[in-house]
Amino acid sequence: MSAENLLVLCTCPDESCAAALTTGLLEERLAACVNRLPGLRSAYRWRGHIERDDEVLLLIKTRAALFRELEATIRRLHPYETPEIIALPIVAGAADYLDWIATETGSD
């Protein structure tokens, strides 16, 4: 099953990066809304070591049809070698909100 809308998760190293990604995605109409959640403390394995970092989590609302372009834009603007880019289907939601996502991302 393929959902028309997605919630994309992306972590950033700091507010500056998060702000730049947010602006880029909104200006290019690849996202209808991006929520920035600062204060995230991440622990992860990287190249055989356990790392711990403060990060900012982005919650990106978009259409599935835009995912590849959104991913390419994140990769172009993101400083991480391997940025977190995880898409979750939005399987249900308020019809007017889902219509708004479509409108703000250029869907006819």
VMD Tcl script that builds the backbone (N, CA, C; Angstrom):
set m [mol new atoms 324]
animate dup $m
set s [atomselect $m all]
$s set {name element resname resid chain x y z} {
  {N N MET 1 A 0.842 -1.185 0.000}
  {CA C MET 1 A 0.000 0.000 0.000}
  {C C MET 1 A 0.884 1.244 0.000}
  {N N SER 2 A 0.555 2.191 -0.814}
  {CA C SER 2 A 1.330 3.417 -0.900}
  {C C SER 2 A 0.455 4.601 -0.496}
  {N N ALA 3 A 0.869 5.327 0.530}
  {CA C ALA 3 A 0.129 6.498 0.979}
  {C C ALA 3 A 0.470 7.688 0.095}
  {N N GLU 4 A -0.492 8.556 -0.086}
  {CA C GLU 4 A -0.270 9.754 -0.897}
  {C C GLU 4 A 0.595 10.774 -0.168}
  {N N ASN 5 A 0.470 10.808 1.172}
  {CA C ASN 5 A 1.212 11.767 1.987}
  {C C ASN 5 A 2.205 11.053 2.888}
  {N N LEU 6 A 3.289 11.769 3.211}
  {CA C LEU 6 A 4.346 11.202 4.043}
  {C C LEU 6 A 4.715 12.149 5.170}
  {N N LEU 7 A 5.187 11.561 6.259}
  {CA C LEU 7 A 5.865 12.281 7.319}
  {C C LEU 7 A 7.319 11.827 7.237}
  {N N VAL 8 A 8.216 12.755 6.959}
  {CA C VAL 8 A 9.634 12.433 6.796}
  {C C VAL 8 A 10.382 12.930 8.025}
  {N N LEU 9 A 11.207 12.065 8.602}
  {CA C LEU 9 A 12.037 12.397 9.750}
  {C C LEU 9 A 13.458 12.659 9.279}
  {N N CYS 10 A 14.049 13.720 9.812}
  {CA C CYS 10 A 15.433 14.049 9.476}
  {C C CYS 10 A 16.062 14.748 10.669}
  {N N THR 11 A 17.189 14.241 11.143}
  {CA C THR 11 A 17.899 14.903 12.230}
  {C C THR 11 A 18.984 15.813 11.663}
  {N N CYS 12 A 19.214 16.925 12.377}
  {CA C CYS 12 A 20.215 17.914 11.990}
  {C C CYS 12 A 21.156 18.152 13.173}
  {N N PRO 13 A 22.397 18.546 12.900}
  {CA C PRO 13 A 23.354 18.744 13.983}
  {C C PRO 13 A 23.095 19.980 14.840}
  {N N ASP 14 A 22.350 20.970 14.275}
  {CA C ASP 14 A 22.130 22.211 15.024}
  {C C ASP 14 A 20.979 22.993 14.400}
  {N N GLU 15 A 20.599 24.086 15.058}
  {CA C GLU 15 A 19.495 24.926 14.593}
  {C C GLU 15 A 19.784 25.572 13.239}
  {N N SER 16 A 21.031 25.935 13.001}
  {CA C SER 16 A 21.387 26.562 11.734}
  {C C SER 16 A 21.108 25.630 10.561}
  {N N CYS 17 A 21.536 24.403 10.685}
  {CA C CYS 17 A 21.288 23.397 9.648}
  {C C CYS 17 A 19.793 23.153 9.500}
  {N N ALA 18 A 19.096 23.010 10.630}
  {CA C ALA 18 A 17.648 22.760 10.611}
  {C C ALA 18 A 16.908 23.908 9.929}
  {N N ALA 19 A 17.305 25.133 10.216}
  {CA C ALA 19 A 16.666 26.299 9.606}
  {C C ALA 19 A 16.908 26.335 8.103}
  {N N ALA 20 A 18.127 26.044 7.685}
  {CA C ALA 20 A 18.454 26.051 6.254}
  {C C ALA 20 A 17.669 24.978 5.505}
  {N N LEU 21 A 17.585 23.788 6.077}
  {CA C LEU 21 A 16.816 22.715 5.439}
  {C C LEU 21 A 15.336 23.075 5.377}
  {N N THR 22 A 14.811 23.602 6.475}
  {CA C THR 22 A 13.402 23.993 6.513}
  {C C THR 22 A 13.101 25.007 5.419}
  {N N THR 23 A 13.899 26.039 5.331}
  {CA C THR 23 A 13.689 27.080 4.330}
  {C C THR 23 A 13.795 26.511 2.919}
  {N N GLY 24 A 14.815 25.711 2.665}
  {CA C GLY 24 A 14.994 25.127 1.335}
  {C C GLY 24 A 13.814 24.263 0.914}
  {N N LEU 25 A 13.333 23.416 1.809}
  {CA C LEU 25 A 12.218 22.527 1.476}
  {C C LEU 25 A 10.921 23.301 1.248}
  {N N LEU 26 A 10.684 24.330 2.061}
  {CA C LEU 26 A 9.475 25.132 1.888}
  {C C LEU 26 A 9.547 25.999 0.637}
  {N N GLU 27 A 10.690 26.621 0.389}
  {CA C GLU 27 A 10.827 27.464 -0.802}
  {C C GLU 27 A 10.673 26.667 -2.089}
  {N N GLU 28 A 11.163 25.432 -2.087}
  {CA C GLU 28 A 11.055 24.585 -3.275}
  {C C GLU 28 A 9.720 23.837 -3.342}
  {N N ARG 29 A 8.825 24.120 -2.392}
  {CA C ARG 29 A 7.499 23.492 -2.313}
  {C C ARG 29 A 7.578 21.977 -2.228}
  {N N LEU 30 A 8.637 21.490 -1.590}
  {CA C LEU 30 A 8.786 20.050 -1.368}
  {C C LEU 30 A 8.152 19.626 -0.052}
  {N N ALA 31 A 7.786 20.582 0.768}
  {CA C ALA 31 A 7.126 20.324 2.044}
  {C C ALA 31 A 6.057 21.385 2.264}
  {N N ALA 32 A 4.963 20.967 2.892}
  {CA C ALA 32 A 3.922 21.916 3.267}
  {C C ALA 32 A 4.213 22.500 4.639}
  {N N CYS 33 A 4.866 21.708 5.485}
  {CA C CYS 33 A 5.146 22.119 6.860}
  {C C CYS 33 A 6.374 21.354 7.353}
  {N N VAL 34 A 7.208 22.047 8.106}
  {CA C VAL 34 A 8.354 21.405 8.758}
  {C C VAL 34 A 8.363 21.861 10.209}
  {N N ASN 35 A 8.239 20.908 11.114}
  {CA C ASN 35 A 8.353 21.199 12.544}
  {C C ASN 35 A 9.779 20.913 12.972}
  {N N ARG 36 A 10.358 21.835 13.746}
  {CA C ARG 36 A 11.715 21.652 14.271}
  {C C ARG 36 A 11.621 21.379 15.765}
  {N N LEU 37 A 12.169 20.253 16.186}
  {CA C LEU 37 A 12.149 19.863 17.590}
  {C C LEU 37 A 13.580 19.859 18.122}
  {N N PRO 38 A 13.994 20.938 18.771}
  {CA C PRO 38 A 15.348 20.991 19.342}
  {C C PRO 38 A 15.404 20.178 20.635}
  {N N GLY 39 A 16.598 19.998 21.137}
  {CA C GLY 39 A 16.770 19.319 22.421}
  {C C GLY 39 A 16.801 17.816 22.329}
  {N N LEU 40 A 16.936 17.286 21.141}
  {CA C LEU 40 A 17.009 15.843 20.956}
  {C C LEU 40 A 18.407 15.364 21.320}
  {N N ARG 41 A 18.498 14.315 22.081}
  {CA C ARG 41 A 19.789 13.702 22.420}
  {C C ARG 41 A 19.831 12.342 21.735}
  {N N SER 42 A 20.716 12.189 20.767}
  {CA C SER 42 A 20.806 10.966 19.981}
  {C C SER 42 A 21.996 10.123 20.411}
  {N N ALA 43 A 21.796 8.828 20.447}
  {CA C ALA 43 A 22.874 7.857 20.653}
  {C C ALA 43 A 22.776 6.865 19.501}
  {N N TYR 44 A 23.901 6.607 18.848}
  {CA C TYR 44 A 23.875 5.766 17.660}
  {C C TYR 44 A 25.249 5.144 17.436}
  {N N ARG 45 A 25.241 4.078 16.636}
  {CA C ARG 45 A 26.509 3.447 16.256}
  {C C ARG 45 A 26.973 4.073 14.951}
  {N N TRP 46 A 28.256 4.437 14.899}
  {CA C TRP 46 A 28.839 5.012 13.677}
  {C C TRP 46 A 30.264 4.516 13.560}
  {N N ARG 47 A 30.504 3.743 12.511}
  {CA C ARG 47 A 31.842 3.221 12.213}
  {C C ARG 47 A 32.470 2.508 13.408}
  {N N GLY 48 A 31.658 1.647 14.034}
  {CA C GLY 48 A 32.158 0.789 15.102}
  {C C GLY 48 A 32.189 1.415 16.483}
  {N N HIS 49 A 31.723 2.645 16.612}
  {CA C HIS 49 A 31.742 3.323 17.903}
  {C C HIS 49 A 30.339 3.800 18.271}
  {N N ILE 50 A 30.084 3.943 19.539}
  {CA C ILE 50 A 28.844 4.546 20.000}
  {C C ILE 50 A 29.065 6.045 20.128}
  {N N GLU 51 A 28.223 6.804 19.459}
  {CA C GLU 51 A 28.300 8.263 19.467}
  {C C GLU 51 A 27.095 8.826 20.193}
  {N N ARG 52 A 27.252 9.996 20.777}
  {CA C ARG 52 A 26.155 10.716 21.435}
  {C C ARG 52 A 26.237 12.187 21.023}
  {N N ASP 53 A 25.135 12.705 20.513}
  {CA C ASP 53 A 25.121 14.084 20.032}
  {C C ASP 53 A 23.781 14.747 20.315}
  {N N ASP 54 A 23.819 16.060 20.486}
  {CA C ASP 54 A 22.607 16.864 20.518}
  {C C ASP 54 A 22.221 17.133 19.068}
  {N N GLU 55 A 20.938 16.996 18.770}
  {CA C GLU 55 A 20.459 17.203 17.410}
  {C C GLU 55 A 19.112 17.919 17.444}
  {N N VAL 56 A 18.666 18.318 16.270}
  {CA C VAL 56 A 17.347 18.898 16.062}
  {C C VAL 56 A 16.611 17.956 15.115}
  {N N LEU 57 A 15.410 17.540 15.490}
  {CA C LEU 57 A 14.610 16.648 14.653}
  {C C LEU 57 A 13.650 17.460 13.796}
  {N N LEU 58 A 13.638 17.174 12.507}
  {CA C LEU 58 A 12.666 17.773 11.596}
  {C C LEU 58 A 11.552 16.774 11.331}
  {N N LEU 59 A 10.308 17.247 11.422}
  {CA C LEU 59 A 9.125 16.477 11.034}
  {C C LEU 59 A 8.581 17.170 9.787}
  {N N ILE 60 A 8.732 16.508 8.649}
  {CA C ILE 60 A 8.450 17.118 7.349}
  {C C ILE 60 A 7.183 16.487 6.761}
  {N N LYS 61 A 6.174 17.315 6.450}
  {CA C LYS 61 A 4.956 16.820 5.828}
  {C C LYS 61 A 5.013 17.110 4.334}
  {N N THR 62 A 4.846 16.047 3.538}
  {CA C THR 62 A 4.974 16.170 2.086}
  {C C THR 62 A 4.105 15.131 1.399}
  {N N ARG 63 A 4.169 15.115 0.072}
  {CA C ARG 63 A 3.489 14.096 -0.732}
  {C C ARG 63 A 4.495 13.028 -1.155}
  {N N ALA 64 A 4.026 11.805 -1.247}
  {CA C ALA 64 A 4.887 10.691 -1.637}
  {C C ALA 64 A 5.534 10.936 -3.003}
  {N N ALA 65 A 4.814 11.579 -3.898}
  {CA C ALA 65 A 5.335 11.839 -5.239}
  {C C ALA 65 A 6.575 12.731 -5.224}
  {N N LEU 66 A 6.775 13.468 -4.136}
  {CA C LEU 66 A 7.908 14.392 -4.037}
  {C C LEU 66 A 9.093 13.813 -3.279}
  {N N PHE 67 A 8.974 12.580 -2.795}
  {CA C PHE 67 A 10.003 12.054 -1.900}
  {C C PHE 67 A 11.399 12.061 -2.516}
  {N N ARG 68 A 11.565 11.589 -3.711}
  {CA C ARG 68 A 12.909 11.511 -4.311}
  {C C ARG 68 A 13.549 12.892 -4.433}
  {N N GLU 69 A 12.778 13.883 -4.847}
  {CA C GLU 69 A 13.304 15.241 -4.960}
  {C C GLU 69 A 13.615 15.821 -3.577}
  {N N LEU 70 A 12.742 15.544 -2.608}
  {CA C LEU 70 A 12.967 15.984 -1.233}
  {C C LEU 70 A 14.248 15.354 -0.683}
  {N N GLU 71 A 14.419 14.061 -0.913}
  {CA C GLU 71 A 15.628 13.369 -0.463}
  {C C GLU 71 A 16.877 13.989 -1.085}
  {N N ALA 72 A 16.836 14.262 -2.376}
  {CA C ALA 72 A 17.988 14.856 -3.061}
  {C C ALA 72 A 18.311 16.240 -2.496}
  {N N THR 73 A 17.286 17.015 -2.178}
  {CA C THR 73 A 17.494 18.344 -1.612}
  {C C THR 73 A 18.103 18.252 -0.223}
  {N N ILE 74 A 17.599 17.349 0.593}
  {CA C ILE 74 A 18.190 17.157 1.925}
  {C C ILE 74 A 19.651 16.769 1.791}
  {N N ARG 75 A 19.959 15.820 0.932}
  {CA C ARG 75 A 21.354 15.381 0.758}
  {C C ARG 75 A 22.249 16.528 0.287}
  {N N ARG 76 A 21.723 17.394 -0.558}
  {CA C ARG 76 A 22.505 18.527 -1.074}
  {C C ARG 76 A 22.789 19.557 0.021}
  {N N LEU 77 A 21.830 19.775 0.915}
  {CA C LEU 77 A 21.963 20.814 1.931}
  {C C LEU 77 A 22.494 20.325 3.278}
  {N N HIS 78 A 22.479 19.024 3.497}
  {CA C HIS 78 A 22.805 18.464 4.813}
  {C C HIS 78 A 24.304 18.220 4.970}
  {N N PRO 79 A 24.871 18.527 6.143}
  {CA C PRO 79 A 26.307 18.317 6.344}
  {C C PRO 79 A 26.700 16.875 6.663}
  {N N TYR 80 A 25.746 16.039 7.070}
  {CA C TYR 80 A 26.092 14.655 7.423}
  {C C TYR 80 A 26.412 13.836 6.178}
  {N N GLU 81 A 27.367 12.942 6.312}
  {CA C GLU 81 A 27.688 12.006 5.237}
  {C C GLU 81 A 26.502 11.084 4.952}
  {N N THR 82 A 25.823 10.660 6.012}
  {CA C THR 82 A 24.667 9.782 5.902}
  {C C THR 82 A 23.522 10.366 6.733}
  {N N PRO 83 A 22.789 11.333 6.171}
  {CA C PRO 83 A 21.712 11.940 6.948}
  {C C PRO 83 A 20.544 10.969 7.149}
  {N N GLU 84 A 19.870 11.138 8.274}
  {CA C GLU 84 A 18.640 10.375 8.510}
  {C C GLU 84 A 17.560 10.949 7.608}
  {N N ILE 85 A 17.012 10.105 6.752}
  {CA C ILE 85 A 15.888 10.469 5.896}
  {C C ILE 85 A 14.964 9.259 5.903}
  {N N ILE 86 A 13.939 9.313 6.739}
  {CA C ILE 86 A 13.022 8.191 6.909}
  {C C ILE 86 A 11.611 8.688 6.630}
  {N N ALA 87 A 10.915 8.033 5.717}
  {CA C ALA 87 A 9.553 8.418 5.370}
  {C C ALA 87 A 8.554 7.422 5.942}
  {N N LEU 88 A 7.555 7.970 6.604}
  {CA C LEU 88 A 6.468 7.172 7.154}
  {C C LEU 88 A 5.179 7.557 6.439}
  {N N PRO 89 A 4.381 6.580 6.033}
  {CA C PRO 89 A 3.130 6.929 5.358}
  {C C PRO 89 A 2.142 7.546 6.335}
  {N N ILE 90 A 1.429 8.543 5.863}
  {CA C ILE 90 A 0.305 9.094 6.613}
  {C C ILE 90 A -0.921 8.349 6.100}
  {N N VAL 91 A -1.392 7.404 6.880}
  {CA C VAL 91 A -2.474 6.533 6.414}
  {C C VAL 91 A -3.855 7.116 6.670}
  {N N ALA 92 A -3.938 8.107 7.543}
  {CA C ALA 92 A -5.211 8.769 7.802}
  {C C ALA 92 A -4.925 10.144 8.379}
  {N N GLY 93 A -5.866 11.036 8.209}
  {CA C GLY 93 A -5.740 12.383 8.759}
  {C C GLY 93 A -6.963 13.196 8.410}
  {N N ALA 94 A -7.059 14.363 8.987}
  {CA C ALA 94 A -8.167 15.265 8.675}
  {C C ALA 94 A -8.110 15.626 7.190}
  {N N ALA 95 A -9.215 15.477 6.510}
  {CA C ALA 95 A -9.251 15.694 5.060}
  {C C ALA 95 A -8.771 17.091 4.682}
  {N N ASP 96 A -9.175 18.105 5.452}
  {CA C ASP 96 A -8.754 19.461 5.098}
  {C C ASP 96 A -7.255 19.652 5.282}
  {N N TYR 97 A -6.652 18.998 6.282}
  {CA C TYR 97 A -5.203 19.090 6.476}
  {C C TYR 97 A -4.467 18.380 5.342}
  {N N LEU 98 A -4.930 17.207 4.964}
  {CA C LEU 98 A -4.290 16.469 3.874}
  {C C LEU 98 A -4.442 17.220 2.551}
  {N N ASP 99 A -5.598 17.863 2.344}
  {CA C ASP 99 A -5.783 18.700 1.148}
  {C C ASP 99 A -4.811 19.875 1.164}
  {N N TRP 100 A -4.585 20.442 2.340}
  {CA C TRP 100 A -3.653 21.567 2.490}
  {C C TRP 100 A -2.234 21.147 2.111}
  {N N ILE 101 A -1.807 19.940 2.523}
  {CA C ILE 101 A -0.481 19.432 2.127}
  {C C ILE 101 A -0.380 19.412 0.602}
  {N N ALA 102 A -1.407 18.888 -0.042}
  {CA C ALA 102 A -1.405 18.818 -1.510}
  {C C ALA 102 A -1.326 20.210 -2.128}
  {N N THR 103 A -2.105 21.140 -1.610}
  {CA C THR 103 A -2.131 22.500 -2.154}
  {C C THR 103 A -0.768 23.178 -2.001}
  {N N GLU 104 A -0.182 23.075 -0.836}
  {CA C GLU 104 A 1.071 23.791 -0.555}
  {C C GLU 104 A 2.304 23.154 -1.188}
  {N N THR 105 A 2.170 21.938 -1.672}
  {CA C THR 105 A 3.285 21.294 -2.360}
  {C C THR 105 A 3.047 21.239 -3.871}
  {N N GLY 106 A 2.099 22.035 -4.339}
  {CA C GLY 106 A 1.934 22.201 -5.770}
  {C C GLY 106 A 1.083 21.160 -6.464}
  {N N SER 107 A 0.376 20.322 -5.740}
  {CA C SER 107 A -0.464 19.323 -6.373}
  {C C SER 107 A -1.724 19.986 -6.932}
  {N N ASP 108 A -2.157 19.507 -8.073}
  {CA C ASP 108 A -3.402 20.048 -8.668}
  {C C ASP 108 A -4.610 19.301 -8.162}
}
mol reanalyze $m
mol bondsrecalc $m
mol representation Tube
mol addrep $m
